Amino acid sequence: MKVEVKIDRECKEARAIVITNEWSDEIKTTVKFLEDQSSILGYQSDTATILEQKDILSIFSSNKKVFAMTKDKEYQIHLRLYELENILYEKWFVRISNSEIVNLKHIKKFDLSLTGTIRIIFFNGNATYVSRRYVSKIKKTLGM
């Protein structure tokens, strides 16, 4: 496999493009490797855990710290929300307030009955709210 790297000083986010004439095991392995590089380290006490983006329900800030919530655990993250926005897969993750980003793949439903806001219910039963400031962005993202 040939590898080509182009340096563009105006590029704001690195990206990888695979050009091939067929899907092969080598291509599959390469794509999987590149996708896995965007995992995030989560900390609990003296333990660091690699968190796959697909396993993260939401990321939120509280008391000047950032946390990632998975189905059953909460991890502290040593990055800021704006830094995570640049790392997270933009088709899965959307910001719903100044202090929270959610993974659309883990959302069971949106409760639109509240005036001026949206309640988000996850598959695990947890719930959160879209701030009024982000309601129009969420509706646009979801095609509402």
KAJO-V545875 format. One record per residue. RES is the residue in one letter. NEAR is the number of other C-alpha atoms within 8 Angstrom. D_FIRST is the distance of its C-alpha to the first C-alpha in Angstrom with 2 decimals. Layout:
<<RES NEAR D_FIRST> <RES NEAR D_FIRST>>
This chain:
<<M 2 0.00> <K 3 3.79> <V 4 6.52> <E 4 9.95> <V 4 13.20> <K 4 16.50> <I 4 19.81> <D 5 22.55> <R 4 25.83> <E 4 27.17> <C 6 24.46> <K 4 26.28> <E 5 23.58> <A 5 19.89> <R 4 17.66> <A 5 14.06> <I 4 13.10> <V 5 10.33> <I 4 10.51> <T 5 9.85> <N 4 12.30> <E 4 12.88> <W 7 13.11> <S 6 11.59> <D 6 12.12> <E 6 8.58> <I 9 9.06> <K 9 12.59> <T 8 12.06> <T 8 10.01> <V 8 12.81> <K 8 15.43> <F 8 14.51> <L 9 14.75> <E 7 17.94> <D 8 19.45> <Q 6 19.31> <S 10 22.19> <S 9 24.58> <I 9 27.92> <L 10 30.14> <G 13 33.58> <Y 11 36.51> <Q 9 39.58> <S 4 42.02> <D 5 40.17> <T 6 37.10> <A 8 33.79> <T 7 31.89> <I 8 28.43> <L 10 29.18> <E 10 26.71> <Q 10 27.43> <K 5 28.17> <D 8 30.98> <I 13 32.73> <L 12 35.78> <S 11 36.89> <I 13 36.79> <F 11 40.12> <S 11 42.08> <S 8 45.43> <N 4 47.61> <K 5 45.07> <K 9 42.40> <V 14 39.36> <F 12 38.84> <A 14 36.37> <M 12 37.96> <T 10 36.31> <K 8 38.20> <D 5 40.34> <K 6 39.78> <E 9 39.92> <Y 10 37.80> <Q 11 38.34> <I 13 35.45> <H 8 35.41> <L 7 34.14> <R 8 36.20> <L 13 36.03> <Y 6 34.82> <E 8 31.91> <L 9 31.04> <E 8 31.23> <N 7 28.28> <I 7 26.21> <L 10 27.33> <Y 7 25.76> <E 7 28.10> <K 5 28.41> <W 9 29.82> <F 11 31.83> <V 11 34.80> <R 9 37.42> <I 14 40.89> <S 10 42.97> <N 5 42.93> <S 9 42.51> <E 12 40.27> <I 13 36.91> <V 11 36.49> <N 12 33.76> <L 8 34.61> <K 6 33.07> <H 8 35.89> <I 11 38.75> <K 8 41.19> <K 7 43.43> <F 9 44.82> <D 9 48.58> <L 8 49.81> <S 5 53.51> <L 8 53.89> <T 5 55.12> <G 6 52.75> <T 11 49.98> <I 13 47.64> <R 12 47.58> <I 13 44.24> <I 13 44.43> <F 12 41.51> <F 8 41.04> <N 5 42.37> <G 6 45.58> <N 7 45.06> <A 8 46.00> <T 7 45.59> <Y 9 46.69> <V 12 45.16> <S 10 47.11> <R 7 49.07> <R 6 47.05> <Y 11 43.80> <V 13 45.32> <S 7 44.56> <K 7 40.90> <I 10 40.52> <K 9 42.32> <K 8 40.08> <T 7 36.91> <L 6 38.32> <G 5 39.72> <M 5 43.31>>
